[in-house]
């Protein structure tokens, strides 16, 4: 991707391009604002009513296949992130309006910016496979197995990396721009502003990962776009005038993507820890200490107030912590706005906040790694999830290269193809002689399942009929 784009001549024009309401994949011009329901509100509505968003209701946030009520799924997590994102967007826009000599671009209000970030946050996990990050690791491991080398070696290096470094973020961009609503004709056709805010990693796998012949791909780096959607990424970057990144051969982030990242981290730091208490992985004292750190207080002792439950008191502390974090992040956003426009900002917005904020976020992530992500019950469920997805890939993925061998399908393969057929027909897909695209289409089918669908189908394929989760 070597195309160069003309950069706007002033910050005001640059911001105007970044709030572009043109719909990616649509030939129609961005409509003039003629009602209270803006193009960005329509983005939010399209996402809420999409099948891929509904599937998040039974997809893992942190704890796979939990039956305990009140524990977050990807759906409830995404809704909460979108609420935080809206607050960040509105407040950041108000502060930015005061900083810019000409204020916000004509026709753009702080409420519009809030909805852009809100919609992007709502979609931020829409590409996650069943079982969350454990699902991503399972897919990567499957393709890294030596048995897959004869097939992978027939693909280009870009195509191989999409599979070996498989990313839910790239799957999300594929869903939004290709699969959902208008298959291969623009997908959801969201506005460029919303898609830009959605793209935390606007580059291909090849911009952060390398293949070494005969060696396992290690230290996989995140990316936001498969090679199959490289043209859409180019079009999006041109629409928004995103500069080239100085850190890699890709594009710099849209400034609002930093707010999305911050909203996700805030929920990660606060809400996920509360789930840890509900599952008896963490104690009230451990979590309350971090909340006080994020609030900016360090009481000599931490004790539960009289006549308040653990849940009630943590909710009170959480609200105070969120307010401080929102203020700190939006201050950092405005202070570093010029660097974001130029594509030179290093780190997240949290790295440019007060030391106590940085410390609190760091402590929250460390506590989650030590006490939640490595808890024996979670490890056991992740091992199950790994076996589940490995079974599905073992069954369905060989269909991606059957045309190459030009041999008749076995009875089992014919039946598996019959299971794929309804999905393929809905999304206008066929198994062709292009193995790479076939593989992505099969992954679309598998990763589109929620945890329970994937578990049940894997059990049935192994001969365990009627297993219910």
N, C-alpha and C positions, 0 to 999 in steps of 0.2 A: 504494500500500500504506500505508494510514493507521491500521490497527488498532493499538490500544495494549494492552500486556500488563501484568498486575499483576506487579511485581517481588517476589521472595522477601524476607522480612523480615530475614533474617540471611545472612551469608556461608555458613554451613553448609548452610542450606536451598537457597541459590543453587547451591552445588556439587552438592548432591543432584539438583537439576533438570538440571544440565549432564551428569550421568552417567546420564541416563534411558535405560533399556533398552527402552522402548516402540518397536515397529517401525513406521516411517512407512509408511502405506498398508495396515496391517493393523488389523482391528477387534478382534483379541485383545489382552487386557491383557498387559503385560510379565510373563513367568513368574518365579516365585520361583527363586532359585538353588538347584538341587537336585543339581548334579554339578560335577565339575571343569571341564566344558566349558560355559562361560558363554555368554550371548547374544552377547557381544562376540567370543568364539572362533568362534561360528557365523557372524558377519559375515565374519571372515577367511576361513573355509572357503568360504562362498558366493562370495566374490570370486575365490579361487584356482580354483574349478571353473567359473567363468563363461567364456563364449565371448569376451566383450569383453576380458577380462584376457589370455587366450591370444593374442589378436591382437597384443598388445604385443610379442610375440616377434620380429616382423619390422616393427616401427615404429621410426622414427628417434628416437634420443636426441639426438645432435649431428650425426652423419655419415650422410647418406642413402645407402641401398643399398650400404653398404660390404661388401665380401666378405672383409675381413681378420678372422680369428678373434680373439676376445678383446676386440673393440671392443663397447662397451655398446649394447644396444638399450633401448627403453623398458621391456621386461620385466625385464632384469637391473638396470637403474637403479631400477625400482620396488621390486624385492626388497631392494636395498641400502638405499634410503631407508626401507623398512619396518623393517629391522634397527636403523638409527640411531633411528628414531622410537620403537621399543619401549624402547630404552635411555633415551631422553629421557623418555618417559612414566613409566617405573618410577621413575627417579631424581627427577623432578619431584614425583611423588606422595609419595615418601618424605619429601622436604623439606617439602612442603606439609602433610603429616600432622603434622610437628613444629611447624609454625607455627600451625595452626588450634587453637584452644582445645579443641574437641571432636574433633579429628582428622578423618580422612576420613569421609564419610557411612557409615552402617551398611550393611554388605554390600558395600562397595567397597574393594578392596585395591589396593596399588600395581601388582600384576600385572594387574589388570583395566584400570587406566588405561593400562598399557603396551600391552595388546592393542588397546584402542580406537585409540590413536595408530598402532599397527602396521597395523591394518586400513585406517584412513583413508589412511595413506601408501601402502599397496599400491594403493589406488584413485586416487591423486592425479592420474595422467596417463591414466586410462582413457578419457577423452573426446578425446584427441589425434587429429587427422586423420592420414592418411598424410603422411610427410615432416616431421613435427613442426611447429615454428613457421613454417617455410616454407609448409606446407600451410594454416595459418591465414591467412597473408598472401595466398596465392593465392585463397582463398575470398572474402576481403574485397575484393580487387582486382576479382574477377569481378562482384560485386554493385555495386561503385562505378562500373563502366563506364557511360557515358551510354546505351548500348543497353538497359540494364536499368531506366532511369527510368520508362518507360511502365507497367511492371508494378509497380514499387515504390510509385509514387504512389497506387496503389489500396489500399495497406496503411496501417495506423495507424503513428504515429511509433514506438511501442514495437516493433512488428513489423519495421519497417524497420531499426531499430538492431540488432536481433538478427542481422540478415544483414550489414549494413554494418560492424559491429564484431565479427564472428563470433569466438567464444571457445571453445577446447577445454575450459575449466573448466565453462562452462555446458553443453556437450555431455555432459560427465561426469556432472553432476547429472541431466540428462535420462536418461542410460543407467541410472543407479542407481535413479531414482525412477519411471521410466516404461517403458523399453524392455526391460530384461533380466529374464528369468525369468517375470514376470507382466505382459505388455504392457498398459498403461493400467489396471492394477489394483495399483499400488504398486511395480512394478519388482522390484528385489531385496528390498524390504522390510527394509532394514537398520535397525539401532537408531538412534534420534535422536542418541544420543551420538556414534556413528561418523560419521553424516552431518554433524553439527555440526563435528566435527574436520576432516572433509573439505573444508568450505566455507571456502576462503580469502577468497572475495569474496561474502558473503551479501547481494547486491543485484542489481538488474536493470541492463541496459545503459543505460537512461534515467537512472539515478542518477549516472552518471559521464560520459555522452556526450550530445552535442546534434547535431541535424540543422540545417544551414543551407541554406535553399532555393537550389539552383543552385550550391552549392559542395561540394567534395570533403570528406568526413569525414577530419579529420587528428587526429593525436595521440590515437589510439584508446586508451581506458582499459579495464583488465580488469574483468570482471564474472563472476558465478558462476551466473546463472540466466536462462534464456530467459523471455520473457513467457508462453510456453505452460505453464511450470511455476511460475508465480507463486503459485498456490494452495498448492502443495507447500511452497514456501519459507515462506509465512505459517504453515502448519501446523507446520513444523519449528521456526520461531522461537517459536511459542506453547508447544510442548512443552518447549523448553529455556529459556524465559524470557529470550531474547536481548534486550538493550536496544536502543533505537534508536541509531544512530550519530550522533555529533556532527559528523562530517566530510561526510556525504551523507545523502540520503533513503533509507537502507537500514538493515540491522541491523548491530550490532557483531559482531565475530568471536567464535566460541566460543574460550575460552582455549587449548584443545588445538590449535586450528588454527595457533597461533603455533609450537607444537612441530613440527607437520607442515612448516611453512614453513622452520623452522630445519634440519630433517633434510634437506630437499631442497637447501637452500643448502650444507650441509656436503658432500653428495655432489657437488654442482656444483663446489664449490671444490677438492675433493680428487681425486675419481675422474675427472671430465671432463678434468682437466689431465694425468692419466696416459695417457688415450687420446691426447691431443695428442702425447705423446712417442712412443707406439707408431706413430703416423701421420707421424712426422718433422716435425711442426709446431712442437714445442717442444723445448728442450734440458733435460737433467737438471739443470743448474745453475739455470735459470729456475724450474723447479718446486720443487726442493729449497729454494731461498731462501724461497719462500712457505710451504712446510711448516714450516721453522724459525721463521718469523715467527708462525705459528699455534701452534707449540709454546711460544713465548715465549723462544726463544734466538736469538742473532745471532752465529754463529761468524765469526771473522776471515776465514776462507776456507772455501769449500765444495768438498769433494773426495770422491770415491767411496772408501769403505773397501776395504782389500784383501780379496780372497776373497769379495766380494759383488757381485752383478750390480746394474744400475740398478733393475730391478724389485724385487729383494729389499730394497735399501736404502730405496727409496721406500715400500714396504709397511711397513717398520719405522717410518719417519717418520710415515706416514699414521696408524698405530695410536696413536702418541703424540699427534698433533694431534687426532684424534677424541676421545680421552679428555679433553683439555683443553677442547675445544669443548663437549662434553656437560656437563661440570661448569659451565662459564661460562654456557651457555644455561639450564640448570636453576636456577642461582642467580638469574639475571635473571628467570626465570619466577616464582619465589616472591616476589622483591622487588617485582615489579610486578603481583602477583596481584589486588590490590584495584582497580587501574586497569583490568585486563582484565575483571573482573567488572562494572565500571561502564561499560565500553565507551569509555574515554577514553584508552587507551594509544596513543601515536603511534609509528609506525615498527615495525620488526621487533624481536625480542628481541636481535638482534646490535647494534642501536643502543644497547642498554643494557648492553653488555658492556665489558670492559677495552679500552683503546685499541689494544693490540697485536692483539687478536682482530678488532676492527673493521677495522684496517689490513690484516690478512692476508686477510680475506674480500674487502675492496675490491680488493686487489692481484690476487687470484685472478680475480675477475670482469673486471677490466680486461685482464689478460693473455689471458683467453679471448676477449674481444671483439677485441683487436688481432691475435692470432696464430692463433686457431682459427676464429672466426665469419667472419673476412674473408679466410681463406686461399683462394687461387685455386681449388684443387680443390673446396673446399666451395661456393664461389660458383657454379661450373659445375654442380655437382649440384643446387643449389637452383634454378637457372634451368631445368634439366630438370624438376625436381619441379613448378615453377610451370606449365610448359607441359602437363605431364601432367594436373594437376588442372583446369586451364582446359579441356582437351579433354573431360574427363569431365563437367564442368558444362555445357559447350556442348551435349553430347549429351543428357544426362538432365534437366537442370533445366527446359527448355521443356515437359516433360510435366506440370509442376506447374500450368500455366495453360491447358492445352488444353481443359479443360471449359468455361472462360470463353468461348472463341471458338466453341464448339459446332460445330466442323468435324471431318470425318472424319480419323483419323490416317493419316499417310503410312506406306508400307511400313517405312521406317526406324524411325519412332516405334513401330509395332506390335512390331517386333523388340526395341527397347530396353525397351518395357514388359514383354515376355516375360522379359528378364533381371532386371527389377525384381520380377517376380511372386513368385518363391519367398521373397524377403526380406519382401515385403509380407504374404504369407500367414502366415509364421512370426510376424510381429509384429502381426498383425491390423490391417493398414493397407490403406486403399483411397484411390484418387485421388478427391477430392470436389470440391465447388465452393468450398472454402476454400483459396485460393492459398497463404496463409501456412503452414498446416499441411501442405499438399502439399510446399512447399519444404523444410520441416524433415524430412519423411519421406524425401525424396530425399537430403538431406544425411546423414540417418542411414545410408542405404545406402552412400553414397560414403565418408563418414568412417569407417565401420566396416571398410573394407578395410585391409589392411596395405600397406606400401610396394610389395611385389612384386606383389600382386594389382592394385593401382591402376596400376602401370607397365604390366603385361601387358595389361590391359583397354584402357588408353589407346592402346597400340601397335596392338592389334587393331582398334579403332574407326577408326584412321587407315590401315588396310589393310596393316599389317605383321604377317603371320600367323606365329605360332610363335616370337615373340621371347621368349627366356628370360633372366631375370636371376638 
